[in-house]
Amino acid sequence: NAVGGSALSQWVPDYTPKEVAEKYKWGIGNLYKPLQAQIASIRKLHPEAKMLAFLWLQGETDAFDDTSAIYKDNLARLVTNVRKDCGSQEMLAVIAEPAKSSDGVFAGIAAYTKEDRNSVLVQTKDLSGGGRSNLHFNAKGYDELGKRFAKAISGKIK
């Protein structure tokens, strides 16, 4: 359910503090509802299926000092919400570093994945950036990122 240029606040209905998201006019939780509807649809169509992993790559938009300082706690809220909606509090969360962001976002992601035993950090600082803004990976970088996501999942799910 990818949406380019989105802020973490748009994916977290219980994002706090709300004033930060309001300051940047990003919205709060507006992108989570479509994701939640997709999860519900999958669960209805396949009630016996078990969702094994949630993959997350985001953070460029949250590179401001006030947003990066609260990134970890709001990432935790997002993962908790996804796990609840998927019906699996033990579901693996595979969190990748964004191509570019602030030290606060990188630290928040690292701290979250260190604290949550059902999460894995996918490091990306060595991957190639590209494009006009150099904010995102180039094709070679995305190819390697996909391989790292797969390796992270296969290393945790048996």
Residue pairs with C-beta under 8 A, 6 or more apart in sequence:
1 31
1 34
1 35
1 38
3 10
3 31
5 60
5 61
6 26
6 31
6 58
6 61
7 21
7 24
7 26
7 27
7 61
7 62
7 67
8 15
8 58
8 59
8 61
8 62
8 67
8 71
8 74
8 75
8 78
9 15
9 20
9 21
9 24
9 26
9 27
9 28
9 29
9 67
9 74
10 21
10 26
10 27
10 28
10 29
10 30
10 31
10 32
11 29
11 31
11 32
11 35
11 58
11 78
12 28
12 29
12 32
12 74
12 77
12 78
12 81
13 28
13 29
13 32
13 33
13 81
14 29
14 77
14 81
15 21
15 28
15 29
15 74
15 77
16 70
16 73
16 74
16 77
17 70
18 28
20 66
20 67
20 70
21 27
21 28
22 28
23 66
24 64
24 67
26 61
32 78
32 81
35 82
36 81
36 85
39 51
39 82
39 85
39 86
40 85
42 49
42 51
43 49
43 86
43 87
50 88
51 86
51 87
51 88
51 91
52 91
52 92
52 153
52 157
53 91
53 92
53 93
53 94
53 153
53 156
53 157
54 79
54 82
54 83
54 86
54 91
54 92
54 93
54 94
55 94
55 96
55 149
56 75
56 78
56 79
56 93
56 94
56 95
56 96
57 95
57 96
57 98
57 145
58 98
59 71
59 97
59 98
59 101
59 105
59 106
59 109
60 98
60 99
60 100
60 101
60 135
60 136
61 67
62 68
62 71
62 101
62 102
62 105
63 100
63 101
63 102
63 104
63 105
64 102
65 102
65 104
67 104
67 105
68 101
68 102
68 103
68 104
68 105
68 107
68 108
69 104
70 108
71 104
71 105
71 108
71 109
72 107
72 108
72 109
72 111
72 112
75 95
75 108
75 109
75 112
76 112
76 116
79 93
79 112
79 116
79 119
82 91
82 93
83 89
83 90
83 91
83 93
90 118
91 118
92 118
92 119
92 120
92 153
92 156
92 157
93 113
93 116
93 118
93 119
93 120
94 119
94 120
94 122
94 149
94 152
94 153
95 109
95 112
95 113
95 119
95 120
95 121
95 122
96 121
96 122
96 124
96 145
96 148
96 149
97 106
97 109
97 121
97 122
97 123
97 124
97 125
98 105
98 124
98 135
99 124
99 127
99 129
99 134
99 135
99 136
99 137
99 141
100 129
100 134
100 135
100 136
106 125
109 121
110 121
112 119
113 119
113 120
113 121
114 121
120 152
120 153
120 155
120 156
122 145
122 148
122 149
122 152
123 148
124 137
124 141
124 145
124 148
127 137
127 140
127 141
127 144
127 145
128 137
128 138
128 140
128 141
129 135
129 136
129 137
129 138
129 141
130 136
130 137
130 138
130 139
130 141
131 138
137 145
